[in-house]
Amino acid sequence: METRTERDSMGPIEVPKAAWWGAQTERSRQNFKIGGEKMPPELLQALVLVKKMAAIANQRTGKLEAEKALAIQEAADLLLQGENWQEFPLVVWQTGSGTQSNMNTNEVLAYLASQKDLAVHPNDDVNMSQSSNDVFPTAIHLAGTLAIEKKLLPALHEMIGILEELEEVNQDVIKIGRTHLQDATPVTFGQEISGWRAALEHNENMLINSLAELRQLAIGGTAVGTGLNASKAYEEAFIDALKEETGIHFLSEANKFHALANRDAVVFVSGALKSLAANAMKMANDIRWLASGPRSGLGEITIPANEPGSSIMPGKVNPTQCEALAMVAVQVMGNDTAIGIAASQGNFELNVYLPLIAFDLLQSIRLLTDALQSFSENCLKGLRVNQERMAELVEQSLMLVTSLNSHIGYDKGAEIAKKAYNEGTTLKAAALTLGYVTEEEYDAWVRPEKMIGERANDYL
């Protein structure tokens, strides 16, 4: 492999000739051959965006000459519009401040900006008014905000819309309710779906509320939170430029010591993601239970048969979208645990678990976005109801006896249910045999359609 010689404060080092990165990136590439997890593209994009905004802010405040500032901006746009992330070869498992990825970004932008007969320095120019210690937390918050607002929330909103349609179509389809995995009193399938829909709407609100914290940025704090080498005017110009670029109302964190050392905003967001994962898994599990069968399970609904389910059993189809969504939920929960532990490890003026926090946060957002989209498209849109089966299970349920409580009392109702179960008869037959009700009374009082929603009040 052909190389070229690059130099940094530690001396010369050989770098691949075609690479856009420089000496500090190469040292990290050689010294941290740990795992294969690279910095997420969302984070790299955010780092590049931070550098572009810094160049604009430094120019606006008169600190960076216009020609260099424009060259850095154009280099940043080239990266943001292209697919050159191979020029960012560093793994997650590096310095905990993310310094080496910050320098990777500085070096690549300096290399590109210097192609126009300019001497653009990665530290003096691209990293002007910055430190890795405020850049990397800013990039985490920026990447997380953009991924949630632009990708996850739209995917979640689409799923809520599909559930609303299913809820409306099935609002009068009566089925048996279940608690403790045992028969309970009737509900409509629309009501059951409404529980899934409302849960996701709560998650939507949680995510939106958590973004208020994530939109507060550490930029301007530089090395330890004092803002050394960065002016207040630069900080304000950066925030203004970022609003212009993204259309999102970002803020400068008021206390930079907190902004550098604490990752509580990410913990808050991750908690909202975990809550979404929990509700998504609950829905996925409900759906695969309801679709179990086709002949030996509940069989109340059918879901799309997307692919063969067995390598040995012909014709078998499995609830694969439910399984995928559930596995994603477990990964998100694991990521949340890692983020919480990592965020607790801020020492003095800096948290040094930043690459791990960034990787896990962005993986959770990406996985949930993809899984919700896949589940909506490949499962929910093709969900169909087996009304015959639902009606059959309602008719067989012993819990319809609950409707007799206010007429004959709990104890007699329990006696009727146990007799019907032990003798394999219907509730009606058991009730008439015991003589607790007449046939006319039973038919008037045991009516599943009056046991759902507000109509259930008829039994009070």
C-alpha positions as CSV (number, residue, x, y, z in Angstrom):
1,M,0.0,0.0,0.0
2,E,1.4,3.4,-1.0
3,T,1.7,5.9,1.8
4,R,2.4,9.6,2.4
5,T,4.1,11.1,5.5
6,E,1.9,13.3,7.7
7,R,3.0,15.1,10.9
8,D,1.4,16.1,14.1
9,S,2.7,17.2,17.5
10,M,4.1,13.7,18.1
11,G,6.1,13.6,14.9
12,P,5.8,11.9,11.5
13,I,3.6,9.0,10.6
14,E,2.8,7.1,7.4
15,V,-0.8,7.5,6.2
16,P,-2.4,5.7,3.2
17,K,-1.7,7.8,0.2
18,A,-5.4,8.0,-1.0
19,A,-6.8,8.7,2.5
20,W,-8.3,12.1,3.3
21,W,-7.4,11.8,6.9
22,G,-4.2,12.9,8.7
23,A,-1.8,11.9,11.4
24,Q,-4.0,11.9,14.5
25,T,-6.7,9.8,12.7
26,E,-4.0,7.3,11.6
27,R,-2.6,7.0,15.2
28,S,-6.1,6.1,16.5
29,R,-6.7,3.7,13.6
30,Q,-3.5,1.8,14.5
31,N,-3.8,2.0,18.3
32,F,-7.4,1.0,18.7
33,K,-8.0,-2.2,16.8
34,I,-11.0,-3.1,19.0
35,G,-14.1,-4.6,17.6
36,G,-15.6,-3.6,14.3
37,E,-18.2,-1.0,15.4
38,K,-17.5,2.3,13.6
39,M,-18.9,5.7,14.5
40,P,-22.5,5.9,13.3
41,P,-23.1,7.8,10.1
42,E,-25.7,10.0,11.9
43,L,-22.9,11.1,14.4
44,L,-20.4,11.7,11.6
45,Q,-22.9,13.9,9.8
46,A,-23.5,15.8,13.0
47,L,-19.8,16.3,13.5
48,V,-19.4,17.7,10.0
49,L,-22.5,19.9,10.5
50,V,-20.9,21.3,13.7
51,K,-17.7,22.2,11.8
52,K,-19.7,23.9,9.1
53,M,-21.6,26.0,11.7
54,A,-18.4,26.8,13.5
55,A,-16.8,28.0,10.3
56,I,-19.8,30.3,9.7
57,A,-19.8,31.5,13.3
58,N,-16.1,32.2,13.3
59,Q,-16.4,34.2,10.0
60,R,-19.4,36.2,11.3
61,T,-17.5,37.2,14.4
62,G,-14.5,38.2,12.4
63,K,-12.2,35.4,13.7
64,L,-11.8,33.3,10.6
65,E,-11.0,34.8,7.2
66,A,-13.9,34.5,4.7
67,E,-11.9,32.4,2.1
68,K,-11.1,29.7,4.6
69,A,-14.5,29.7,6.2
70,L,-16.1,29.2,2.7
71,A,-13.7,26.4,1.9
72,I,-14.5,24.6,5.1
73,Q,-18.3,25.0,4.4
74,E,-17.9,23.7,0.9
75,A,-15.9,20.7,2.2
76,A,-18.6,20.0,4.8
77,D,-21.3,20.2,2.1
78,L,-19.4,17.8,0.0
79,L,-19.3,15.3,2.8
80,L,-23.0,15.8,3.8
81,Q,-24.2,15.3,0.2
82,G,-21.9,12.4,-0.6
83,E,-21.1,8.9,0.6
84,N,-17.5,9.3,1.8
85,W,-17.9,7.9,5.3
86,Q,-15.0,5.5,4.5
87,E,-12.8,8.4,5.3
88,F,-13.9,8.1,8.9
89,P,-12.4,4.7,9.8
90,L,-12.3,5.0,13.6
91,V,-14.0,2.6,15.9
92,V,-16.3,3.4,18.8
93,W,-13.8,1.9,21.3
94,Q,-11.3,4.8,21.4
95,T,-10.8,7.8,23.7
96,G,-13.9,8.4,25.8
97,S,-14.1,12.1,24.9
98,G,-14.4,11.3,21.1
99,T,-11.3,13.5,20.5
100,Q,-9.9,11.2,17.8
101,S,-13.2,11.3,15.8
102,N,-13.3,15.0,16.3
103,M,-9.8,15.2,14.8
104,N,-10.7,12.8,12.1
105,T,-13.4,15.3,11.1
106,N,-11.0,18.2,11.4
107,E,-8.4,16.5,9.2
108,V,-10.8,15.4,6.5
109,L,-12.3,18.8,6.2
110,A,-8.9,20.5,6.3
111,Y,-7.7,18.1,3.5
112,L,-10.7,18.9,1.3
113,A,-10.6,22.7,2.0
114,S,-6.9,22.8,1.2
115,Q,-7.4,21.5,-2.3
116,K,-8.0,25.2,-3.5
117,D,-4.4,26.3,-2.8
118,L,-5.3,27.2,0.8
119,A,-3.4,26.2,3.9
120,V,-6.3,25.1,6.1
121,H,-5.1,23.7,9.4
122,P,-7.2,21.0,11.2
123,N,-6.7,22.5,14.6
124,D,-6.2,26.2,14.1
125,D,-8.9,26.7,11.4
126,V,-11.4,23.8,11.4
127,N,-11.4,23.4,15.2
128,M,-11.3,27.1,15.8
129,S,-13.2,28.2,19.0
130,Q,-13.9,24.5,19.8
131,S,-12.7,21.6,21.9
132,S,-13.5,17.9,21.4
133,N,-15.1,18.3,24.9
134,D,-17.9,20.6,23.7
135,V,-18.0,19.4,20.0
136,F,-18.7,15.8,20.7
137,P,-21.6,16.3,23.2
138,T,-23.0,18.9,20.8
139,A,-22.8,16.3,18.0
140,I,-24.6,13.7,20.1
141,H,-27.5,16.0,20.9
142,L,-27.6,17.2,17.3
143,A,-27.6,13.7,15.8
144,G,-30.2,12.4,18.2
145,T,-32.5,15.4,17.7
146,L,-32.4,15.1,13.9
147,A,-32.8,11.3,13.9
148,I,-35.9,11.5,16.2
149,E,-37.5,14.5,14.6
150,K,-36.8,13.6,10.9
151,K,-37.1,9.8,11.1
152,L,-38.5,8.1,14.3
153,L,-41.4,10.5,15.0
154,P,-42.7,10.2,11.4
155,A,-42.5,6.4,11.5
156,L,-44.3,6.4,14.9
157,H,-47.0,8.8,13.6
158,E,-47.6,6.5,10.6
159,M,-48.1,3.5,12.8
160,I,-50.5,5.4,15.0
161,G,-52.5,6.3,11.9
162,I,-52.7,2.7,10.8
163,L,-53.9,1.7,14.2
164,E,-56.5,4.4,14.2
165,E,-57.9,2.9,11.0
166,L,-58.0,-0.6,12.4
167,E,-59.6,0.7,15.5
168,E,-62.4,2.4,13.6
169,V,-63.1,-0.7,11.4
170,N,-63.2,-3.0,14.4
171,Q,-65.0,-0.8,16.9
172,D,-68.1,-3.1,17.0
173,V,-66.4,-6.4,16.7
174,I,-66.9,-8.1,20.0
175,K,-64.3,-10.5,21.4
176,I,-63.3,-12.0,24.7
177,G,-61.0,-9.9,26.9
178,R,-58.1,-11.6,28.7
179,T,-56.3,-10.9,31.9
180,H,-53.5,-13.1,33.4
181,L,-53.8,-15.0,30.0
182,Q,-57.2,-16.2,31.2
183,D,-60.7,-15.4,29.9
184,A,-62.2,-12.2,31.1
185,T,-65.2,-10.1,30.2
186,P,-65.8,-9.0,26.6
187,V,-64.2,-6.1,24.8
188,T,-64.4,-5.0,21.2
189,F,-61.3,-5.5,19.1
190,G,-61.4,-1.8,18.4
191,Q,-61.1,-1.2,22.1
192,E,-58.1,-3.6,22.3
193,I,-56.5,-1.8,19.4
194,S,-57.2,1.6,21.1
195,G,-54.9,0.5,23.9
196,W,-52.0,-0.1,21.5
197,R,-52.7,3.2,19.8
198,A,-53.0,5.2,23.0
199,A,-49.8,3.7,24.3
200,L,-47.9,4.9,21.2
201,E,-49.4,8.3,21.4
202,H,-48.1,8.6,25.0
203,N,-44.7,7.5,23.6
204,E,-44.9,10.2,21.0
205,N,-45.5,12.9,23.6
206,M,-42.7,11.5,25.8
207,L,-40.2,11.7,22.9
208,I,-41.3,15.3,22.0
209,N,-40.9,16.4,25.6
210,S,-37.5,14.8,25.9
211,L,-36.3,16.7,22.8
212,A,-36.6,19.9,24.8
213,E,-33.5,18.7,26.8
214,L,-31.7,17.2,23.8
215,R,-31.9,20.5,21.9
216,Q,-29.7,22.2,24.5
217,L,-26.1,22.2,23.2
218,A,-22.7,22.3,24.9
219,I,-21.1,24.3,22.1
220,G,-19.0,27.2,23.5
221,G,-17.9,25.4,26.6
222,T,-14.6,24.3,24.9
223,A,-12.3,22.3,27.2
224,V,-13.7,22.4,30.7
225,G,-16.8,24.6,30.5
226,T,-15.2,28.0,30.9
227,G,-15.4,28.8,27.2
228,L,-11.6,29.5,26.8
229,N,-10.8,30.6,23.2
230,A,-14.5,30.9,22.3
231,S,-16.5,34.2,22.6
232,K,-20.1,34.6,23.6
233,A,-20.7,36.1,20.1
234,Y,-19.3,33.0,18.5
235,E,-21.7,30.8,20.6
236,E,-24.7,32.9,19.6
237,A,-23.7,33.0,15.9
238,F,-23.3,29.2,16.0
239,I,-26.8,28.7,17.4
240,D,-28.3,31.1,14.8
241,A,-26.5,29.4,11.9
242,L,-27.7,26.0,13.1
243,K,-31.3,27.2,13.3
244,E,-31.0,28.5,9.7
245,E,-29.5,25.2,8.5
246,T,-31.8,22.7,10.2
247,G,-35.0,24.7,10.9
248,I,-34.9,23.4,14.4
249,H,-34.8,25.7,17.5
250,F,-31.6,24.6,19.2
251,L,-30.4,26.4,22.3
252,S,-27.1,26.9,24.0
253,E,-27.0,25.2,27.4
254,A,-26.8,27.8,30.1
255,N,-24.3,26.0,32.3
256,K,-21.5,24.6,30.2
257,F,-20.0,22.7,33.2
258,H,-23.2,20.6,33.3
259,A,-23.2,20.4,29.5
260,L,-19.8,18.8,29.3
261,A,-19.8,16.5,32.4
262,N,-23.4,15.2,32.4
263,R,-25.3,13.2,29.9
264,D,-28.7,13.4,31.6
265,A,-30.5,14.7,28.5
266,V,-29.5,11.5,26.7
267,V,-30.6,9.4,29.6
268,F,-34.0,11.1,29.5
269,V,-34.3,10.5,25.8
270,S,-33.2,6.9,26.1
271,G,-35.8,6.4,28.8
272,A,-38.5,7.6,26.3
273,L,-37.0,5.2,23.7
274,K,-37.2,2.4,26.2
275,S,-40.8,3.2,27.0
276,L,-41.6,3.1,23.3
277,A,-39.7,-0.3,23.0
278,A,-41.8,-1.7,25.9
279,N,-45.1,-0.7,24.4
280,A,-44.1,-1.8,20.9
281,M,-43.1,-5.2,22.4
282,K,-46.4,-5.5,24.2
283,M,-48.3,-4.8,21.0
284,A,-46.2,-7.3,19.0
285,N,-46.7,-10.0,21.6
286,D,-50.5,-9.4,21.7
287,I,-50.6,-9.7,17.9
288,R,-48.6,-12.9,17.8
289,W,-50.8,-14.4,20.5
290,L,-54.0,-13.4,18.7
291,A,-52.7,-14.8,15.4
292,S,-51.4,-18.1,17.0
293,G,-52.5,-21.2,15.2
294,P,-53.7,-21.5,12.6
295,R,-55.7,-24.4,14.0
296,S,-54.3,-25.0,17.5
297,G,-54.0,-21.4,18.8
298,L,-56.3,-18.4,19.5
299,G,-56.7,-17.7,15.8
300,E,-58.6,-14.5,16.3
301,I,-56.7,-12.6,13.6
302,T,-54.4,-13.4,10.7
303,I,-51.3,-11.5,9.8
304,P,-49.5,-11.5,6.4
305,A,-47.6,-14.7,5.4
306,N,-44.4,-13.0,4.2
307,E,-42.0,-15.9,4.0
308,P,-41.8,-19.7,4.7
309,G,-41.5,-20.2,8.5
310,S,-39.8,-23.6,8.7
311,S,-37.0,-25.5,7.0
312,I,-38.7,-28.8,7.8
313,M,-42.4,-28.2,8.2
314,P,-44.0,-27.3,4.8
315,G,-46.6,-24.6,4.8
316,K,-45.7,-23.2,8.2
317,V,-45.8,-19.4,8.6
318,N,-44.4,-17.6,11.6
319,P,-45.1,-14.1,13.1
320,T,-41.7,-12.9,12.0
321,Q,-42.4,-9.2,12.1
322,C,-43.6,-9.5,15.7
323,E,-40.4,-11.4,16.6
324,A,-38.1,-8.8,14.9
325,L,-39.9,-5.9,16.7
326,A,-39.6,-7.7,20.0
327,M,-35.8,-8.3,19.5
328,V,-35.3,-4.6,18.6
329,A,-37.2,-3.7,21.9
330,V,-34.8,-5.9,23.9
331,Q,-31.7,-4.3,22.2
332,V,-33.1,-0.8,23.0
333,M,-33.6,-1.8,26.6
334,G,-30.0,-3.1,26.8
335,N,-28.8,0.1,25.2
336,D,-30.7,2.1,27.8
337,T,-29.0,0.3,30.6
338,A,-25.6,0.9,29.0
339,I,-26.4,4.6,28.5
340,G,-27.5,5.0,32.1
341,I,-24.3,3.4,33.5
342,A,-22.1,5.4,31.1
343,A,-23.8,8.7,32.0
344,S,-23.2,8.1,35.6
345,Q,-19.4,8.1,35.0
346,G,-18.8,11.8,34.5
347,N,-15.7,12.7,36.5
348,F,-15.1,16.4,37.4
349,E,-15.4,18.4,34.1
350,L,-16.0,15.7,31.6
351,N,-17.8,12.4,30.9
352,V,-15.5,10.1,29.0
353,Y,-18.0,7.5,27.8
354,L,-19.2,9.6,24.9
355,P,-18.6,7.3,21.9
356,L,-20.4,4.5,23.6
357,I,-23.3,6.8,24.6
358,A,-23.6,8.1,21.0
359,F,-23.4,4.6,19.5
360,D,-26.1,3.2,21.7
361,L,-28.4,6.2,21.5
362,L,-28.3,6.4,17.7
363,Q,-28.6,2.6,17.3
364,S,-31.8,2.6,19.5
365,I,-33.3,5.4,17.4
366,R,-32.3,3.7,14.1
367,L,-33.6,0.3,15.1
368,L,-36.9,1.6,16.4
369,T,-37.4,3.7,13.2
370,D,-36.7,0.7,10.9
371,A,-38.6,-1.8,13.0
372,L,-41.8,0.4,13.3
373,Q,-41.7,1.0,9.6
374,S,-41.3,-2.7,8.8
375,F,-44.0,-3.7,11.2
376,S,-46.4,-1.1,9.9
377,E,-45.8,-2.1,6.2
378,N,-45.4,-5.9,6.6
379,C,-47.8,-6.7,9.5
380,L,-50.3,-4.1,10.5
381,K,-51.4,-3.2,7.0
382,G,-52.3,-6.8,6.3
383,L,-53.9,-7.7,9.7
384,R,-57.3,-9.3,9.2
385,V,-59.9,-10.3,11.8
386,N,-61.6,-13.7,12.1
387,Q,-64.9,-12.6,13.4
388,E,-66.3,-16.1,13.4
389,R,-63.6,-17.3,15.8
390,M,-64.0,-14.2,18.0
391,A,-67.7,-14.8,18.3
392,E,-67.2,-18.5,19.0
393,L,-64.8,-17.8,21.9
394,V,-67.1,-15.2,23.4
395,E,-70.0,-17.7,23.3
396,Q,-67.8,-20.3,25.1
397,S,-66.5,-17.9,27.7
398,L,-67.4,-18.6,31.3
399,M,-66.7,-15.0,32.3
400,L,-70.0,-13.8,30.8
401,V,-71.4,-14.9,34.2
402,T,-70.1,-11.6,35.5
403,S,-73.2,-10.0,34.1
404,L,-75.3,-11.8,36.6
405,N,-73.4,-10.5,39.7
406,S,-75.8,-7.6,40.3
407,H,-78.8,-9.9,40.0
408,I,-77.9,-13.1,41.9
409,G,-74.5,-12.2,43.6
410,Y,-70.9,-13.2,43.2
411,D,-71.1,-16.5,45.0
412,K,-74.0,-17.9,42.9
413,G,-72.3,-16.7,39.8
414,A,-69.1,-18.5,40.7
415,E,-71.1,-21.7,41.3
416,I,-72.7,-21.4,37.9
417,A,-69.3,-20.9,36.2
418,K,-67.7,-23.8,38.0
419,K,-70.6,-26.2,37.3
420,A,-70.4,-25.3,33.6
421,Y,-66.7,-25.8,33.5
422,N,-66.6,-29.1,35.4
423,E,-69.5,-30.6,33.4
424,G,-68.6,-29.2,30.0
425,T,-71.9,-27.5,29.6
426,T,-72.8,-23.9,28.7
427,L,-73.3,-21.2,31.3
428,K,-77.0,-21.0,30.4
429,A,-77.5,-24.7,31.0
430,A,-75.7,-24.6,34.4
431,A,-77.6,-21.5,35.5
432,L,-81.0,-23.1,34.6
433,T,-80.1,-26.4,36.2
434,L,-79.2,-24.6,39.5
435,G,-82.4,-22.7,39.2
436,Y,-80.8,-19.3,40.0
437,V,-82.4,-17.6,36.9
438,T,-85.1,-18.2,34.4
439,E,-84.4,-18.6,30.7
440,E,-86.0,-15.2,30.1
441,E,-83.8,-13.6,32.8
442,Y,-80.7,-15.2,31.4
443,D,-81.3,-14.1,27.9
444,A,-82.0,-10.5,29.1
445,W,-79.1,-10.2,31.4
446,V,-76.2,-12.1,29.7
447,R,-75.7,-10.0,26.6
448,P,-72.0,-9.5,25.6
449,E,-72.8,-6.4,23.6
450,K,-74.0,-4.7,26.8
451,M,-70.8,-5.5,28.6
452,I,-68.4,-3.3,26.7
453,G,-67.6,0.4,27.0
454,E,-70.2,2.7,28.5
455,R,-72.9,0.2,27.9
456,A,-71.4,-1.9,30.7
457,N,-72.9,0.6,33.1
458,D,-76.3,-1.0,32.3
459,Y,-75.2,-3.8,34.7
460,L,-74.6,-1.5,37.7
